[in-house]
Amino acid sequence: MPSYNKVLAVILGGGRGARLYPLTQMRSKPAVPIAGKYRLIDIPISNCINSEIFRIAILTQFNSVSLHRHITRTYNFDSFHQGWVQIWAAEQTMESADWYQGTADAVRKQMLEIQATGAEYVLILAGDHLYRMDYRAMAQFHWENKADITVAVQPVRREEASRFGVLKREPGGRISNFVEKPKDPDVQNRFVSRDDPVRPFLGSMGIYMFNTKTLLDYISEFPDYDDFGGDIIPHAIQSHKVFGFDFDGYWQDIGTIRSFYETNLMLTRPDSPFNFYDAKLPIYTDMRYLPASIVEESGLRDVLIAEGSRVSKSEISHSIIGIRSQIAAGCVIKDSIVMGADYYERESGGLPIGIGAGCHIEGAILDKNARIGDRVTIRPFPRNTDLDNEKWYVRDGIVIIPKDMEIPPGATIAPE
């Protein structure tokens, strides 16, 4: 079998992240914080490191400064190690002055960098999924089947088939057909790949392993093919050996505010399907050297609280309290994500970073460095409600306070 050193991981840094706005107002999608102390990009990078794939390129484009800073601080191998994590930013060249037009086009514009690594295989990953996966098993499957392309697939429930790219896989594992988000039940029935009435379909996870030659041939020969899922994979099925690799663990695409909100709050449960506490397969992130959190005379139930925080005489339930969070006395926080702060501030004379005294916050996301005055009330709106305000937003009923925003004392953000 080939060595894992022959595999290059390419993590797609995401486009504008419009469906995660305003969390992507000042950062790229993979830089969005998750679980109190991590960022989304930490998931695929950690999976790579745990899978002994140590050459990792991250393709970035929009609002990438925060992501670059996090990568630079966090992922530094020593001089005796052959691994590296590099940022490959979109750039103008003599051949092209355009931005990345899609997932495949992003790789196309970095062809020379890919070739320069000498990698024989390229593992394409997304930067906005939550899952834990050993890519070595996928690589072994790819090599054993002498595949040109391997697609990671997951069982899909019948009622969810219209949200996925659905693949038809034959008994030997080879993929014979593909349909993008099928709505017609008759079409769906032609793509049944599993003898399971509840989860009869296989959906693409957006994780692909290519022979480097196959990848470079495709993106060169078909310059109009901008996406892997929409263009390259459906076409390659007709002419190349494309196999489906089974993954039946927890996997969540964090592409919308609702999925981001619900996935984060799921992590507060003792029976959470995703576990950050796996000592053998850890999720890495920036070492911040913060002090332990202080909780003073407070009631906490199903709360994930990160280091460096201070909670005073408050009641918090089913919520995430991120790094360096400061919560004054008399607060009630429920079903909310408090991302915390990027720094401790000295006396500023104005509204301090954190949540002031006597606040009631429910069904909300408070981004980093938010300044919430005393006696502020925030309550969720009905599902499917979207609103834009000068100081706050509502997406699918969830109230979002953007990064660095101030909410004055006594303000109320709630349905009328």
PLY file of the C-alpha trace (Angstrom):
ply
format ascii 1.0
element vertex 416
property float x
property float y
property float z
element edge 415
property int vertex1
property int vertex2
end_header
0.00 0.00 0.00
1.18 3.58 -0.65
2.33 5.75 2.25
0.04 8.36 3.80
2.87 10.81 3.10
1.78 10.62 -0.53
-1.59 12.16 0.36
-2.18 15.91 0.24
-5.23 17.22 2.10
-6.90 20.26 0.53
-9.46 21.96 2.77
-11.88 24.29 1.03
-12.14 27.50 3.01
-15.65 28.34 1.84
-17.21 31.14 -0.13
-19.02 34.18 1.23
-20.84 32.14 3.87
-24.06 34.05 3.20
-26.24 31.48 4.98
-24.17 31.95 8.17
-24.35 35.75 8.03
-23.87 37.79 10.25
-21.44 35.31 11.89
-19.47 35.60 8.64
-19.68 39.40 8.56
-16.06 39.72 9.72
-14.65 36.20 9.29
-14.70 33.29 6.84
-16.99 30.34 7.48
-14.26 27.94 8.72
-13.16 30.57 11.27
-16.57 30.65 12.98
-16.22 29.55 16.65
-17.82 26.30 17.80
-18.17 24.54 21.16
-16.94 27.52 23.16
-13.23 27.37 22.29
-12.72 25.80 18.85
-13.20 26.97 15.28
-14.80 24.97 12.49
-11.48 24.64 10.65
-10.07 22.73 13.64
-12.27 19.74 12.79
-10.83 18.74 9.38
-7.27 19.69 10.35
-7.49 17.56 13.51
-8.94 14.67 11.51
-5.97 14.92 9.14
-3.40 14.97 11.94
-5.08 12.04 13.69
-5.07 10.18 10.34
-1.32 10.75 9.87
-1.91 13.06 6.91
0.48 15.87 7.70
0.51 17.93 4.51
-2.51 20.19 4.62
-3.42 23.11 2.35
-6.31 25.45 3.13
-7.85 27.36 0.24
-9.17 30.72 1.42
-10.82 33.70 -0.17
-13.35 35.81 1.78
-12.71 37.59 5.11
-9.73 35.34 5.71
-7.60 37.39 8.15
-9.11 35.79 11.27
-8.69 32.31 9.78
-5.08 33.00 8.77
-4.27 34.26 12.26
-5.76 31.15 13.88
-3.91 28.76 11.54
-0.60 30.58 12.04
-0.89 30.53 15.81
-2.11 26.96 16.14
-0.62 24.60 13.57
3.16 24.74 13.64
5.13 21.51 13.24
8.71 21.47 14.49
11.72 21.59 12.18
12.26 17.81 12.46
8.77 17.07 11.11
7.93 16.91 7.41
4.36 18.09 7.88
2.92 21.53 7.27
-0.33 23.46 7.24
-0.33 26.16 4.58
-2.76 28.88 3.51
-3.32 29.03 -0.24
-5.21 32.26 -0.75
-7.02 33.27 -3.91
-4.72 35.43 -6.00
-4.54 37.13 -9.33
-2.13 35.54 -11.81
-1.17 36.02 -15.44
-3.61 33.22 -16.28
-6.58 34.41 -14.23
-7.73 37.51 -12.38
-10.95 35.89 -11.12
-11.98 34.77 -7.66
-12.64 31.10 -7.04
-15.83 30.25 -8.91
-16.57 27.00 -7.03
-14.94 24.10 -5.24
-13.31 22.58 -8.32
-12.30 25.97 -9.67
-10.53 26.75 -6.38
-8.45 23.60 -6.84
-7.89 24.42 -10.53
-6.38 27.78 -9.62
-3.93 26.02 -7.27
-2.83 23.32 -9.75
0.80 24.39 -9.75
0.96 24.30 -5.94
-0.59 20.82 -5.90
1.86 19.54 -8.49
4.79 21.08 -6.59
4.01 18.93 -3.52
4.56 15.74 -5.53
1.50 14.17 -3.87
0.08 11.15 -5.67
-3.33 11.51 -4.02
-5.43 14.53 -3.08
-8.01 14.42 -0.30
-10.63 17.17 -0.77
-12.33 18.29 2.46
-14.81 20.96 3.50
-14.06 23.45 6.24
-17.56 23.67 7.74
-18.51 20.13 8.82
-18.55 18.61 12.32
-17.46 14.96 12.42
-14.59 12.71 13.45
-13.22 10.46 10.70
-10.11 8.36 10.16
-9.13 9.20 6.59
-6.68 6.29 6.61
-9.59 3.87 6.26
-10.84 5.82 3.25
-7.35 5.83 1.71
-7.00 2.06 2.22
-10.40 1.54 0.57
-9.33 3.74 -2.34
-6.10 1.79 -2.87
-7.63 -1.65 -2.43
-10.25 -0.92 -5.09
-7.72 0.75 -7.42
-10.16 3.65 -7.63
-9.65 6.85 -9.56
-11.99 8.74 -7.22
-13.52 7.75 -3.88
-16.49 9.61 -2.42
-17.31 9.37 1.29
-21.00 8.49 1.57
-23.43 8.32 4.46
-26.83 6.63 4.81
-29.66 9.09 4.20
-33.23 8.94 5.44
-35.96 8.94 2.81
-37.40 12.25 4.01
-33.96 13.91 3.82
-32.99 12.73 0.33
-33.99 16.04 -1.29
-31.25 17.83 0.71
-28.33 15.69 -0.54
-26.50 14.65 -3.64
-27.72 11.03 -3.79
-25.53 8.28 -5.27
-26.45 4.93 -6.74
-23.87 2.36 -5.61
-23.59 -1.15 -7.01
-22.88 -4.25 -4.84
-19.13 -4.08 -5.57
-18.93 -0.55 -4.19
-18.67 1.28 -7.50
-20.90 4.31 -8.00
-22.99 4.08 -11.17
-25.13 7.21 -11.01
-25.66 10.48 -9.19
-28.53 12.93 -8.76
-28.35 16.30 -7.02
-31.07 16.89 -4.39
-33.84 14.78 -5.99
-37.38 16.01 -5.24
-39.34 13.50 -7.37
-40.12 10.25 -5.45
-39.90 8.26 -8.70
-36.38 9.57 -9.26
-35.45 8.83 -5.66
-36.61 5.22 -5.96
-34.11 4.61 -8.76
-31.28 5.53 -6.39
-31.96 3.09 -3.57
-28.59 1.59 -2.56
-29.32 0.10 0.86
-31.67 -2.62 2.08
-32.96 -0.35 4.82
-36.50 1.08 4.67
-35.57 3.99 6.97
-32.25 4.99 5.36
-32.35 3.52 1.85
-30.13 6.13 0.15
-26.45 7.08 0.17
-25.61 10.78 0.24
-22.32 12.42 -0.67
-20.54 14.01 2.30
-18.47 16.34 0.11
-15.29 14.40 0.97
-13.37 13.12 -2.07
-10.11 11.27 -2.61
-8.59 11.63 -6.08
-5.61 10.18 -7.80
-3.72 13.39 -8.44
-3.41 12.67 -12.17
-7.16 12.10 -12.46
-7.88 15.34 -10.62
-5.50 17.44 -12.67
-6.69 15.92 -15.94
-10.30 16.72 -15.10
-9.88 20.29 -13.97
-7.66 21.00 -17.00
-9.81 19.24 -19.60
-13.10 20.73 -18.40
-12.48 24.40 -17.56
-16.22 25.06 -17.22
-16.60 22.50 -14.40
-16.51 24.65 -11.28
-17.86 22.27 -8.62
-17.02 18.74 -7.54
-20.51 17.70 -6.50
-22.39 19.41 -9.29
-19.99 18.90 -12.21
-16.96 16.64 -11.84
-18.29 13.68 -9.84
-21.43 13.11 -12.00
-19.32 13.27 -15.17
-16.48 11.10 -13.82
-18.90 8.29 -12.94
-19.40 7.69 -16.65
-15.71 7.25 -17.50
-13.68 6.54 -14.34
-13.67 4.12 -11.44
-15.58 6.05 -8.78
-16.25 4.21 -5.51
-18.34 5.03 -2.45
-16.70 4.71 0.98
-19.12 4.10 3.87
-19.12 6.42 6.87
-21.91 5.89 9.40
-20.68 8.07 12.26
-21.93 11.48 13.33
-21.61 14.10 10.59
-23.21 17.53 10.37
-22.94 20.17 7.67
-22.94 23.51 9.50
-24.16 25.61 6.61
-26.99 27.66 8.13
-27.60 29.65 11.30
-30.18 27.09 12.42
-27.82 24.13 11.95
-25.00 26.05 13.66
-27.25 26.91 16.61
-28.73 23.45 17.07
-25.40 21.65 16.60
-23.70 23.79 19.23
-26.48 23.34 21.77
-26.49 19.58 21.09
-22.94 19.55 22.49
-24.22 20.61 25.91
-26.15 17.36 26.38
-24.57 14.46 28.29
-25.67 12.12 25.47
-24.26 14.32 22.69
-23.55 12.24 19.54
-20.28 14.11 19.00
-17.63 13.82 21.69
-14.81 16.35 22.07
-13.40 14.27 24.93
-11.72 11.53 22.89
-8.15 11.30 24.20
-6.99 9.13 21.29
-8.46 11.37 18.57
-8.39 14.89 20.02
-9.62 18.04 18.33
-6.78 20.56 18.36
-7.03 24.32 18.64
-5.10 27.40 19.74
-3.32 27.04 23.11
-4.42 30.21 24.87
-3.04 29.59 28.40
-6.16 30.97 30.05
-7.02 30.60 33.75
-9.75 28.27 34.92
-13.28 29.64 34.92
-14.92 31.02 38.07
-18.59 30.29 38.79
-19.91 32.22 41.78
-23.20 31.18 43.45
-24.80 30.20 40.14
-27.02 27.45 38.82
-25.81 25.62 35.71
-27.73 22.88 33.86
-26.50 21.37 30.58
-23.92 24.10 30.10
-20.62 23.90 28.23
-18.35 26.55 29.73
-14.93 27.38 28.32
-11.85 28.54 30.21
-11.10 32.07 31.28
-14.73 32.90 32.08
-16.44 34.44 35.12
-20.09 33.81 35.95
-21.60 35.63 38.94
-24.88 34.68 40.65
-26.73 33.71 37.49
-28.92 30.90 36.18
-27.75 29.29 32.93
-29.29 26.31 31.13
-28.79 24.54 27.81
-26.19 27.05 26.66
-22.58 27.47 25.62
-20.39 29.99 27.41
-17.29 30.69 25.32
-13.76 31.69 26.29
-13.27 34.79 28.48
-17.02 35.28 28.95
-17.96 37.79 31.66
-21.49 37.43 33.04
-22.60 39.78 35.79
-24.98 38.97 38.64
-28.68 38.28 38.27
-28.67 37.01 34.67
-30.83 34.29 33.20
-29.37 32.66 30.07
-31.25 29.88 28.32
-30.88 28.09 24.96
-28.13 30.48 23.88
-24.58 30.61 22.55
-22.30 33.19 24.18
-19.05 33.16 22.18
-17.06 35.15 24.73
-14.21 37.50 23.94
-10.94 37.68 22.04
-9.19 39.51 24.88
-9.52 40.86 28.40
-9.97 44.60 28.35
-8.75 47.17 30.81
-11.14 49.78 32.15
-12.50 51.49 29.05
-14.94 53.91 30.64
-17.70 52.62 28.40
-19.86 49.51 28.26
-17.61 46.55 29.17
-17.30 43.39 27.10
-19.69 40.75 28.39
-23.21 40.55 29.76
-24.37 43.12 32.26
-26.36 42.57 35.43
-29.99 41.46 35.43
-30.17 40.39 31.78
-32.54 37.76 30.38
-31.12 36.13 27.25
-32.94 33.29 25.53
-32.69 31.74 22.05
-29.76 33.94 20.99
-26.23 33.90 19.62
-23.90 36.55 21.06
-20.80 36.83 18.90
-17.30 37.63 20.20
-16.70 40.86 22.15
-20.41 41.73 22.37
-21.18 44.37 25.00
-24.58 43.82 26.59
-25.76 46.50 29.04
-27.63 45.89 32.30
-31.25 44.67 32.25
-31.24 43.75 28.53
-33.94 41.29 27.45
-33.50 39.06 24.39
-36.09 36.45 23.44
-36.43 34.27 20.32
-38.75 35.08 17.44
-41.02 32.57 15.70
-39.31 30.06 13.38
-38.68 31.30 9.81
-38.48 34.93 10.99
-35.64 36.93 9.39
-34.99 40.54 10.42
-32.14 43.03 9.97
-31.61 45.73 12.57
-28.80 48.24 12.98
-27.53 46.42 16.08
-28.96 42.90 15.80
-30.28 40.32 13.36
-32.83 37.53 13.43
-32.27 34.40 11.34
-34.90 31.64 11.42
-36.15 33.07 14.72
-32.70 33.12 16.38
-31.48 36.53 17.60
-27.85 37.27 16.68
-25.75 40.03 18.21
-22.82 40.61 15.81
-19.20 40.72 16.80
-18.10 43.87 18.73
-21.69 45.17 18.92
-23.05 47.18 21.86
-26.61 46.75 23.14
-27.52 49.63 25.50
-28.84 49.04 29.02
-32.54 48.31 29.29
-32.97 47.33 25.63
-35.50 44.68 24.64
-35.16 42.48 21.57
-38.23 40.27 21.37
-41.37 39.71 19.30
-44.01 42.38 19.81
0 1
1 2
2 3
3 4
4 5
5 6
6 7
7 8
8 9
9 10
10 11
11 12
12 13
13 14
14 15
15 16
16 17
17 18
18 19
19 20
20 21
21 22
22 23
23 24
24 25
25 26
26 27
27 28
28 29
29 30
30 31
31 32
32 33
33 34
34 35
35 36
36 37
37 38
38 39
39 40
40 41
41 42
42 43
43 44
44 45
45 46
46 47
47 48
48 49
49 50
50 51
51 52
52 53
53 54
54 55
55 56
56 57
57 58
58 59
59 60
60 61
61 62
62 63
63 64
64 65
65 66
66 67
67 68
68 69
69 70
70 71
71 72
72 73
73 74
74 75
75 76
76 77
77 78
78 79
79 80
80 81
81 82
82 83
83 84
84 85
85 86
86 87
87 88
88 89
89 90
90 91
91 92
92 93
93 94
94 95
95 96
96 97
97 98
98 99
99 100
100 101
101 102
102 103
103 104
104 105
105 106
106 107
107 108
108 109
109 110
110 111
111 112
112 113
113 114
114 115
115 116
116 117
117 118
118 119
119 120
120 121
121 122
122 123
123 124
124 125
125 126
126 127
127 128
128 129
129 130
130 131
131 132
132 133
133 134
134 135
135 136
136 137
137 138
138 139
139 140
140 141
141 142
142 143
143 144
144 145
145 146
146 147
147 148
148 149
149 150
150 151
151 152
152 153
153 154
154 155
155 156
156 157
157 158
158 159
159 160
160 161
161 162
162 163
163 164
164 165
165 166
166 167
167 168
168 169
169 170
170 171
171 172
172 173
173 174
174 175
175 176
176 177
177 178
178 179
179 180
180 181
181 182
182 183
183 184
184 185
185 186
186 187
187 188
188 189
189 190
190 191
191 192
192 193
193 194
194 195
195 196
196 197
197 198
198 199
199 200
200 201
201 202
202 203
203 204
204 205
205 206
206 207
207 208
208 209
209 210
210 211
211 212
212 213
213 214
214 215
215 216
216 217
217 218
218 219
219 220
220 221
221 222
222 223
223 224
224 225
225 226
226 227
227 228
228 229
229 230
230 231
231 232
232 233
233 234
234 235
235 236
236 237
237 238
238 239
239 240
240 241
241 242
242 243
243 244
244 245
245 246
246 247
247 248
248 249
249 250
250 251
251 252
252 253
253 254
254 255
255 256
256 257
257 258
258 259
259 260
260 261
261 262
262 263
263 264
264 265
265 266
266 267
267 268
268 269
269 270
270 271
271 272
272 273
273 274
274 275
275 276
276 277
277 278
278 279
279 280
280 281
281 282
282 283
283 284
284 285
285 286
286 287
287 288
288 289
289 290
290 291
291 292
292 293
293 294
294 295
295 296
296 297
297 298
298 299
299 300
300 301
301 302
302 303
303 304
304 305
305 306
306 307
307 308
308 309
309 310
310 311
311 312
312 313
313 314
314 315
315 316
316 317
317 318
318 319
319 320
320 321
321 322
322 323
323 324
324 325
325 326
326 327
327 328
328 329
329 330
330 331
331 332
332 333
333 334
334 335
335 336
336 337
337 338
338 339
339 340
340 341
341 342
342 343
343 344
344 345
345 346
346 347
347 348
348 349
349 350
350 351
351 352
352 353
353 354
354 355
355 356
356 357
357 358
358 359
359 360
360 361
361 362
362 363
363 364
364 365
365 366
366 367
367 368
368 369
369 370
370 371
371 372
372 373
373 374
374 375
375 376
376 377
377 378
378 379
379 380
380 381
381 382
382 383
383 384
384 385
385 386
386 387
387 388
388 389
389 390
390 391
391 392
392 393
393 394
394 395
395 396
396 397
397 398
398 399
399 400
400 401
401 402
402 403
403 404
404 405
405 406
406 407
407 408
408 409
409 410
410 411
411 412
412 413
413 414
414 415
